[in-house]
């Protein structure tokens, strides 16, 4: 039987965002980090704004994770 939790824990997705002349590459999902962060909803959301990148697991409460620089 295939264990999906092991699959996601070993997964990593990179994302590159651009705003005007700014460019930032980041790990949009890294299983070892996000399996816990995305609980209890099992969803991960990113919001990109002029002042930085925000993370949420419910799309209601957003926490700034890092800036463009």
C-alpha positions in Angstrom: 0.0 0.0 0.0 1.3 3.5 -0.9 1.7 5.8 2.1 0.8 9.3 1.0 2.1 11.0 4.1 5.6 9.7 3.3 5.2 11.1 -0.2 4.3 14.6 0.9 7.0 14.6 3.6 9.6 14.1 0.9 8.1 16.7 -1.5 9.4 20.2 -2.2 8.0 22.8 -4.5 9.8 26.0 -5.5 8.2 29.2 -6.6 9.7 32.4 -8.1 7.7 35.6 -7.7 8.4 38.9 -9.4 7.1 42.4 -8.5 8.4 45.3 -10.6 12.2 44.8 -10.5 12.1 42.6 -7.4 12.4 38.8 -7.8 12.3 36.2 -5.0 12.6 32.4 -5.1 11.2 30.5 -2.2 10.1 27.1 -1.1 6.3 27.2 -1.5 6.1 23.7 0.0 8.6 21.6 1.8 7.2 18.5 3.3 9.4 18.3 6.4 8.5 21.9 7.3 4.9 22.2 6.1 3.3 19.0 7.0 3.0 20.4 10.6 2.4 24.0 9.5 -0.6 23.0 7.3 -2.4 21.1 10.0 -5.2 20.9 11.0 -6.7 21.9 7.7 -4.2 20.1 5.5 -4.1 23.2 3.4 -1.2 25.7 2.8 -1.7 29.1 1.3 0.7 31.9 0.4 -0.2 35.5 -0.1 2.3 37.8 -1.8 2.1 41.5 -1.1 4.4 44.5 -1.7 5.9 44.1 1.8 6.5 40.4 1.7 5.2 36.8 1.7 2.5 35.6 4.1 1.5 32.1 5.1 -1.8 30.7 6.3 -3.4 27.4 6.7 -7.0 28.8 6.8 -6.9 31.9 4.6 -8.2 33.9 7.6 -5.1 34.4 9.7 -2.0 35.4 7.8 1.6 35.4 9.2 4.4 37.3 7.5 7.0 34.7 6.7 9.6 36.8 4.9 10.3 40.0 3.0 11.3 40.5 -0.6 14.9 41.3 0.3 
